[in-house]
Amino acid sequence: MTQPMARHALAADLPALETALAMAFADDPMILWVTGLADRERRIEATAPGFFRPALAAGIQRGHLYTVDGCGGGALWAPPDVRPFREDEGTAFGTAIHEHLGAAATGRIMAVGELVASHHPHDVAHFYLFLLGAAEQGRGIGAAVIRPVLDRCDADGLPAYLESSNEQNLSFYARHGFRQLWEDRPAPDGPTFRGMWRDPA
């Protein structure tokens, strides 16, 4: 099987990419908890415009949104000392969640935001992996789209950081040099999030 090659995502890629990420995250514990939707197809239909569209619209402005030909997955990074969302983009993100997922989901995503913000390291400049996903597992898409920034981190001596609510992804991140820093929940019934840090190789 030919390994996919990562490239910078273009504006024309965003519709396909939001759907691919919605599919990738459809069974993610965070998405399950935030949406409260039992039907998988409904989660995909709601989160594509209600979560991933505003995230990608903000992320492409930062210059660190990667995909592959066919847009079957992507990686969205915030570079060192740059917030993933400006204030207006954060407002648009919250509005999209409220419109497509409702008030309860808005409250739950706010709880997630407060949790991850409380643990986010601020003492060392680093790349922050906000999203990584592939619609189809086992094709090497995740490894391909994460690689450009990890290579840059190694070349520039920069660490990287992420949070994950999916225990199945921890071994993937460990293979790419990440180690767990913390573990916490946004609410007693919420998913377990883990913060992971990678020192440059």
C-alpha positions in Angstrom: 0.0 0.0 0.0 1.3 3.4 -1.0 1.8 5.7 2.0 -0.2 8.9 1.8 1.7 12.2 1.5 0.7 15.1 3.7 0.2 18.6 2.2 -1.2 21.9 3.4 -4.9 22.0 3.3 -6.6 24.6 0.9 -9.9 26.4 1.3 -11.4 24.1 -1.3 -10.5 21.1 0.9 -12.5 22.2 3.9 -16.0 20.8 3.0 -14.6 17.3 2.5 -12.2 17.6 5.4 -14.9 18.6 7.9 -16.9 15.5 6.9 -13.8 13.2 7.2 -13.1 14.5 10.7 -16.7 14.2 11.8 -16.5 10.6 10.7 -13.2 10.1 12.4 -14.5 11.5 15.7 -18.0 10.0 15.5 -17.3 7.5 18.2 -14.8 9.6 20.2 -15.7 9.7 23.9 -15.6 13.6 23.9 -18.0 13.8 20.9 -20.3 11.2 22.4 -20.5 13.1 25.7 -20.8 16.6 24.2 -23.4 15.8 21.6 -25.5 13.4 23.7 -26.6 11.8 20.4 -27.1 8.1 20.3 -27.3 7.8 16.5 -23.8 7.8 14.8 -25.0 9.2 11.5 -26.7 12.1 13.4 -23.5 12.8 15.2 -21.6 13.0 11.9 -24.3 15.3 10.4 -24.3 17.6 13.3 -20.6 17.8 14.2 -19.4 18.4 10.6 -20.9 21.9 10.5 -21.4 22.3 14.3 -17.8 21.6 15.5 -15.3 20.8 12.7 -16.3 23.6 10.2 -15.6 26.5 12.5 -12.5 24.8 13.9 -11.1 24.3 10.4 -12.1 27.8 9.3 -10.0 29.2 12.2 -7.2 26.7 11.8 -6.5 27.3 8.1 -5.7 30.9 9.0 -2.8 29.7 11.1 -1.1 27.9 8.3 -0.8 24.6 10.1 -3.7 22.6 8.7 -2.6 19.4 6.9 -4.4 16.8 4.9 -3.8 14.3 2.1 -5.1 14.0 -1.4 -8.7 12.9 -1.1 -9.0 14.8 2.2 -9.6 11.6 4.1 -8.2 13.1 7.3 -6.3 16.0 8.7 -4.2 17.5 11.5 -4.8 21.0 12.8 -2.1 22.6 14.9 -1.6 25.9 16.6 2.0 27.2 16.4 3.9 28.3 19.4 2.4 31.3 21.3 -0.6 31.5 19.0 -4.1 30.7 20.3 -6.2 28.2 18.3 -9.0 30.8 18.2 -9.2 34.5 18.1 -12.1 35.9 20.2 -14.4 36.3 17.1 -13.5 32.8 16.0 -14.2 31.4 19.4 -17.6 33.1 19.3 -18.3 31.6 15.9 -17.3 28.2 17.2 -19.7 28.5 20.2 -22.5 29.7 18.0 -22.1 26.8 15.6 -22.2 24.3 18.4 -25.4 25.9 19.9 -27.1 26.0 16.5 -26.3 22.4 15.4 -26.1 20.7 18.8 -28.1 22.7 21.3 -27.7 24.4 24.6 -26.8 21.3 26.6 -23.9 20.5 24.2 -22.8 24.1 24.5 -22.5 23.8 28.2 -20.6 20.5 27.9 -18.1 21.9 25.4 -17.5 24.9 27.7 -16.7 22.4 30.5 -14.3 20.7 28.2 -12.7 24.0 27.3 -12.3 24.9 31.0 -10.7 21.6 31.8 -8.1 21.6 29.1 -7.3 25.3 29.7 -6.7 24.6 33.3 -4.0 21.9 32.4 -2.5 23.5 29.3 1.2 24.2 29.8 2.2 27.8 29.4 5.8 27.9 30.6 7.4 26.5 27.4 6.6 27.5 23.8 5.2 24.5 21.8 3.1 23.4 18.9 -0.4 22.4 20.0 -2.2 19.6 18.2 -5.9 20.6 18.3 -7.3 18.0 16.0 -6.1 14.8 14.3 -8.3 12.3 12.6 -8.8 10.0 9.7 -12.2 8.8 8.3 -10.6 5.3 7.6 -8.2 3.7 10.1 -5.2 1.7 9.0 -4.3 3.7 5.9 -1.5 5.7 7.4 -3.3 9.0 7.1 -2.9 10.0 10.7 0.8 9.3 10.7 1.2 11.2 7.5 -0.6 14.4 8.5 1.1 14.6 11.9 4.6 14.2 10.5 5.2 17.7 9.0 4.9 19.5 12.3 6.7 16.8 14.3 9.6 17.0 11.9 9.6 20.8 12.3 9.5 20.4 16.0 12.6 18.2 15.9 14.4 20.5 13.5 13.7 23.6 15.6 14.0 22.0 19.0 10.3 22.6 19.9 8.1 20.4 22.0 4.5 19.5 21.1 1.4 19.0 23.2 -2.1 17.5 22.8 -5.2 16.3 24.6 -7.0 13.1 23.9 -10.2 11.6 25.2 -9.8 8.4 23.3 -7.8 5.7 25.1 -7.4 3.8 21.9 -5.3 6.6 20.5 -2.7 6.7 23.3 -0.5 4.0 21.8 -0.4 5.9 18.5 0.7 9.1 20.2 3.3 7.2 22.3 4.8 5.8 19.1 5.3 9.3 17.9 7.1 10.3 21.1 4.3 11.7 23.3 4.0 10.9 27.0 1.1 11.5 29.3 1.2 14.5 31.7 -2.2 14.5 33.3 -5.6 12.8 33.4 -8.9 14.5 34.3 -12.6 14.7 33.6 -14.7 17.8 32.7 -17.6 16.4 34.8 -18.3 13.2 36.9 -20.2 11.7 33.9 -17.7 13.1 31.3 -14.9 11.3 29.4 -11.4 11.1 30.7 -9.0 13.5 29.0 -5.3 13.0 29.0 -2.7 15.7 28.2 0.4 14.5 26.4 3.7 16.1 25.8 6.5 15.4 23.3 10.0 16.7 23.6 11.9 17.2 20.4 14.0 14.3 19.2 
